[in-house]
Amino acid sequence: MKPLLLTAALCLPIDVLAQDFSIEDVIRDQLQSFNERDVAGAWEHASPFIKGMFGTPENFARMVENGYPMVWDNSDVRFLDRTELESITRQEVQIQGPNGLFYILDYQMIEAPDGWRINGVQVIPVPEAYS
């Protein structure tokens, strides 16, 4: 039965097989790429704006490693609220950083012709009552 399924899949148009990643898929894949130190793989999910700002995957990786250690070494990823404003979708993500603490990150996502791209990330500060 497995060969029959493979044959059926090969007969489908290419655009049906190459479906776009969802927002969660893109974020999850980039986070996994950082954990695996696959800088080129993480870079693929950056928007043209981010790529223009950093120029190379190596510059981008240095910025993430130094400025976002909870993204560079992440675990326990959970997707929270999502909001849409004009052409930007914001996805809140809770992740555990290398120090064991949890962080809430605000991912700014844009839809490019080739799929969803990460256009920026901000750490959402913890209210003083919780710190």
Residue pairs with C-beta under 8 A, 6 or more apart in sequence:
9 17
20 115
20 116
21 29
21 115
21 116
22 116
23 82
23 89
23 91
23 107
23 109
23 116
24 79
24 91
26 45
26 109
26 115
26 116
26 117
26 118
27 45
27 77
27 79
27 91
27 93
27 107
27 109
27 118
28 77
29 41
29 45
30 41
30 42
30 45
30 118
31 71
31 74
31 77
31 95
33 39
33 41
33 42
33 45
34 42
34 61
34 64
34 71
34 72
34 73
34 74
35 73
35 74
35 75
39 57
39 58
39 60
39 61
40 57
42 57
42 60
42 61
42 64
43 51
43 57
43 60
43 61
45 117
45 118
46 54
46 60
46 117
46 118
47 110
47 112
47 117
47 118
47 119
47 120
48 112
48 117
49 119
49 120
50 60
50 117
50 118
50 119
50 120
51 60
54 60
54 63
64 71
64 72
65 72
68 121
68 123
69 97
69 98
69 99
70 95
70 96
70 97
70 98
70 101
70 103
70 105
70 123
71 95
71 105
71 121
72 98
73 97
73 98
74 95
74 96
74 97
75 95
75 96
76 94
76 95
76 96
76 102
77 93
77 94
77 95
78 93
78 94
78 95
79 91
79 92
79 93
80 91
80 92
80 93
80 94
80 104
81 91
81 92
82 89
82 90
82 91
82 92
83 89
83 90
84 90
87 110
87 111
88 108
88 109
88 110
88 119
89 108
89 109
89 110
89 111
90 106
90 107
90 108
90 109
91 106
91 107
91 109
92 104
92 105
92 106
92 107
92 124
93 104
93 105
93 107
94 102
94 103
94 104
94 105
95 102
95 103
95 105
96 102
96 103
97 103
103 123
103 124
104 123
104 124
104 126
105 121
105 122
105 123
105 124
106 121
106 122
106 123
106 124
107 118
107 120
107 121
108 118
108 119
108 120
108 121
108 122
109 116
109 117
109 118
109 119
110 116
110 117
110 119
111 117
